[in-house]
Amino acid sequence: MSHRNTNFMYEYSDKHYKNAVVKDLMQVTIRGRNGKKVIMPNNSEVVEFINCSYLGIDLHPNIVAASKSLDNSWGVNFCCARSRFSIEPLQKLEEELSVLFGGRAITFPSVTTTNMSVLPLIASGMLLNPKNPPKVRMVFDKYAHSSMQYLKPILATEAEITVIAHNDLNALREAVVMAKMKGEVAVYVADGIYSMGGLCPIQEILKMSNELEFYMYLDDAHGTSIFGEYGQGSVLSQLPYGIPENLFISFCLSKGFGCNGGGVLVPSVFQESIIRTYGQIYAFSAALDFSVAKACLSSIQLHRDGTVLKLQDKLRQNVALYDSLMELTLPFSPIRMVMIGNEENAVELCKQVLINGFFVSVVFFPIVPKNKAQLRICIAANHTEDQIYDLVRVLKNVMLTLQPKLTENRLCA
């Protein structure tokens, strides 16, 4: 089975990407930043709804100050594979994250590099049972993040790959039962919060995993910090303290956490050891730089002292305001989508929104299915109510002006 068709992807999407680039909707270099306002290349100032720093912590003075508090003797970075040397500030960060989340935390330069390092070890069976690795079946949710989908050809060399419809619990059950019949161990691969909106039904998945005894690998990049009293994320916040033996969670140190980097939380020390020894990026890449490690340690303090909890409340208020203005009734997520359909229409609508002072993302195939182009809106705690009111007014006016039929489309998340 082929898991990629790069040529088809290029042939279908290239003209839409070029159109978006020409209209300053993609590959834009901003010249400055003032809170939620950014300066475009033509010096115009617009309000952005694309930044995934959902709590605005990346601008918190404590974080900024910590990132500058470098010891000159350390320099900026120690360029050495972590299989040889790591750095003490990063070791401290990982221990603090382990306590905060209730497992064994290992950091990486990004969530993408986390997935690159961990998923192949799961597919090989080594991370499940290193002494007697089982045959594995990786069951992907159709909308699992691109950084995981991209690895399917590599994972397929050691495991069976199954793709099921989005959040389809019946299909998941069937895939797990089929795996058991073939003597395979199933691993469900999905997101906690999906990057194009929507949530994983965590409680139902956990219940089924206990019933049928399968593993889960959940990418909670968009859920880290915005759920839970201490920012544990959309998955861990629904569990008693700590991570169960059949669950692996990738977390994000960017986005809600407000810094940079990513990582994985595993249940045991032996799994931690395997990743530190055989994880591709860990074995051959350097640690996070010192400024990032310092900033992350400062962010952990904000998670513990109640700052994050207050920002979570403000974020929920802002999302609730947007939803009420758009007449939506949806589970909480900081990501909201406006369904357009036709790719050219979506690009033109996004351009008109930009002309009216707001930058939102236009997304189309291969990010979403063909003819399902959408506008993606990231709402943050540091958006003002006026900015949200004005964005919704512009969205509605532009949609009515350019194509009345668009108002009949479902506004979705």
N, C-alpha and C positions, 0 to 999 in steps of 0.2 A: 504494500500500500504506500502511495506517495503522500507525504505530509506537507509538502510545499510545492508551489507553482509560481516561482518568482517572475517568470516571463509574463504570465497572464496578469499577475498583480500589476506589473509595470504597464502593460498595454492598456488595461482598463482605467487605471488611476492617474497616469502621468499627466494627461491634459488638465485634470482637476487640480492636481498639485501645482502645476505651472500657473494656472489661473489664480489660485490662492496666493502664490508667491508674488505675482505681478500686482495683486490688489493689497499687498502689505498685510496679509492675514496669516502667513507662515514665513519662517526664516527671517523674522524681523529682529533687528538689533536695537533695543531701546537705549536711549541716551542718558536716562536718569530716572529717579524714582522718588516719590514722596508719598509714603503710606500706600494707599491703593491706587494712586495715580502714577502713570508712567509717561515719559517723554518719548514720542515717536521720532523716527529719523527726520521727519519734516518739521520737528520742534513743536508739533501739536501735543497737547496734554490730554490723555484719556483715562477713564477709570477702567481698571482691568478686573475681569472676572475669570481669570485663567490660572492664577497662582494657587497651587495646592497647599500653601501654608494656611490651613484652615483656621488656626487659632491666632495667627499673626505673631507667633512667638519669635520668628526669625528677625523681627524688628525690636524685640524686647531689649531694653538697655543692659540688663544683666547678661544676656546671651552675647550681645555685641562686645561688651567689655571683656567677657571671659575669652572670647576668640582672639583678643589682642594681648592677653596676659601670658605671653610666651617667655620662657626662660631662654635668654640668648645662647646659652650653652647647648640647648637642644637644636637650635636652628628651626627651619620651617618643617622639614620632614626628614625621616631616616629611610633612605631608599634601599630597602633590603627585603627580600622575601620573608614573610612572617614565619615560615617554617624554620628560619634561622634566628632572627631577632624580631621581637615585638617591642613596644615601648610601654613604660610603666603607666603613663596617663591612660592609655587604651586598656591595659589590663584592669585598672581601677574602674574604668567605664563599664567594661563587660561584667565585672562583679556586681556593680551597682545595678545594672540592667537585669542581671540574674535574680537579684533580690526583689526588684520592683515588679518583675513579671512572674516570678515563681518557676524558674527552670534554669537551664544552662544557656546563656546568651553568647553568641559569637558574632562579631561585627564584620562587615564587608564594605567596600567602597560604595555600594548601591544595593537596592533590592534585586535588580537584574543580575548582578554578579553573585548575590546570595543564591538565587535560583539556579544559576549556572553551576555553582559548586555543590549544592545539596541534592538537587533532583537526580543527577546521574548516580549518586551513591544510593539513593532510594531505589531507583530502577534496577540497579545491580543486585539488590537484596542485602548489600553489606550493612546498610544503616538499620535494617530490621533484625538481622541475625548474622553477625560477621563470621561465626564459626560454621554455620550451615545456611548460607544465603538461599532464601526461597525464590522460586520463580514468581515474578511480579507482573501484575496487570495494572497499568496506570490508566485511571478512568478520569478523563478530562471533562469538566464542564465546558460547553461550547464557547462560553464567553470568558473563560479563564484568561488572565492577563497575557498579553503578547509575549512578555519576557519568558513565560512558561511554555506557551504554545510553540515558540520558536525552537525549543529544545526537543520537540517530538521526534525529529529524525535521528537525533543522537540517542535519545532514550529508547527508541525502537530497536536499536542494536542489541539491547539487553532485556527488554521487557515488551510485553504486548501492550498496544495502545488502543484504547477505546474512547470515543468522543460521544457524549450524550447531550441531549437538549438542555438548555439553560434551566437550572434549578428543578430538573425533572426527577423527582424522588422515586417514581416507579421505574424509570430507566436506570437509575443508580442501583436500585435493589436488584434488577435483572442482571446488570453487569457484574455485581458482586457475587450473586448466586452462580452465574456462569463461570466466573473465575474459580470459585470453590470447586465446582464440578471438574475443572481441568487441573486441579491441584495448585492453583495460583493464589497468591496473596494480593488482594486488591488495595490500591491506594487512590483515594479520591483527591483530585487536584482542582482547586477552585479558589475564588477570592472571598474575603470577608465582606468587603464593599467593592462592588465592581466599578472600574474606572469610567465606564459609560453610564453609571447609575445603577441602582438596585442593590439588594442585599442577599447574602447567602442565608438560607433558613437554618441557622446554626443549631438550634435546639433539636430540630427534626433529624439533622445529619448526625449529631452526636448520639442521639437515641438509637438510630439505625446502626451506627458504627459499633455500639456496644452489643446490640442484638446479633449482628452478622459478623462481628469481629474483623473489621477492616481498618486500614490506616487512613489518615487524612493529612494532606499538605495544603494549608490555607495561607494564601498571600494576603496579609492584612495591612498592606502598605497604606491604604486610604483610611483605615480604621484606627491606626496607632494614634494614641493621645486624645482622640475626640470621643472615646467611649471609656467608661469606667472611672471610679473615684480617683484613681491614680494614673489614668490614661493607659490602661492595659490593652485597650483595643476592642474591636467589635466581637472578637472571638473569646478572649480571656475574660472579658467583663461578664460573660454569661456562664462562667464556670466558677466553682469554688477555687480558692487560692491554689495556684500551681497548674501545670500542664499534664494531662493524662498521657499514659504510655503510648497511645496509638495516634498521637497528634504531633505534627510539626508546624510551626508558625513562622513565616517570614514577616519581619516588622520593618518599619521605616524610621530613620533618624532625620529625614527631611519632612516634607509635608506637615502634618500636625505637630510633629516633634520639634520642628523649627530649626533644624541644623542641616546636616548632610550625612549621607551614608545609609546603610541598611544592616540587616542582620537576620539571624535565625534563632529561634528558641526551640531547644530540644529537651526531652524529658530526663536524659541521663548523662552521666559523666562519660560513659564509654562511647556514646554517640557523639558527644562533643570532641572526644579524642580522635575519632575517625575523621570527622570533618576537618579538624586542625591538621591532620596528617595527610589526608587524601583529597580534600576539597580543592578543586582546580585553582580557583582564584586565591584562596588562602595560601596554598603552597608556593605560588609563583608571583604574588603581588605584594606590594608594601602595605603597611598599615595606614589607617586614616591619618591625615596630617595632624600636627599638634594643636593647631587652632580649632579644628573640628572636634577633637577629643575634649578640649577644654570647654567648648561651647556646649557639647552634649552633656557634660557633667553639670553645667549650670542649668540646662534644661531639666535634668532629673530633679534638681532642687525645686524648680517651679512645679513639677508634677507632684511633689510631696507637700508643698506648703499651702496648697489650696488655690494657687494661681490658675492652674490648668482647669480645675473644676469650675471656676468663675468664667473663664473664657469659653468652656464648653456650653455653659448656660447662655452666654451671649450669642454664640454660634447658632444654637437651637432657636433662639428668638429671631435671628435674621432669616434662617431657613423657613420658619413658620410665617414670617411676614411675606417672603417671596411666594410661598405656596398659597397663602390667602389671596394675594393679588392676582395670581395666575389661576386661581380656583382649582387647586390640586389637593388631593387627599392621598398622601403617600407616606410610607415609613420614613423616618429621618435619615437623611444623607446630605452631605454638603454639596453633592453633585446633582445637578438637574439638567435634563435634556429637553430640547425643543425639537420635535420631529418635523422634518421638512420633506424628505423623500428624494426628490431629484437633486443631483449633485450641483448642477449649475445654479439652480434656484438657491440652494443653501449657501453657496459662495457669495452670490449677489446679496442675499439677505444679510449675511455677516458683514459684508462691506458697508452696507447702508447703516447698520448698527454702529460700525466704527466711525463713519462720517458724523454720526450723531453723538459721538463722545464716549463710546463704550467698546472695549475689546473683549470679545468672547471667542471661543474656539469653534471653528467649523470642522466637523469630522465626517469622513466618508470612507468608502472601501479603500483599503482593506481593514481599516479600524473598525468599521461597522459593515453589515452586509450591503451588497449592491442595491442602489435605489432606496437606501434607508439613511440618507445623509441627515445630519442633525446639527444643532447648535449645542455646545456644551458649556454650562455655566457653573463655575466654582464659587460658592458663597463662603465668605470668611467672617470671623468674629469682628474683624476690624473694618468691615464695610459699614458705612453709616446707613441709617434708615432712608435718608434722602437719596443716596446712591441706588438703593434697591428700588425705591419708588420710581426714580427716573429711568432706571434700566427697563423695568416692566413697561412703563409708558412708551419708551422707544421701541421695544420689541413689538408691542401690539400695533403701534402706528405703522412701523415698517412693514409688518406682515399684511396689514390691511391695505396699505398703499401699493405694495408691489404685486401682491397676488392674493386676492380675497379668498381663493380656495384654501389657502394655507390655514385660515382660521378654523376650517373644518377638521384639520388634522389633529390627532390626539397629542396633547402636550404630556410628555412622559418623563419618567426617571428610570 
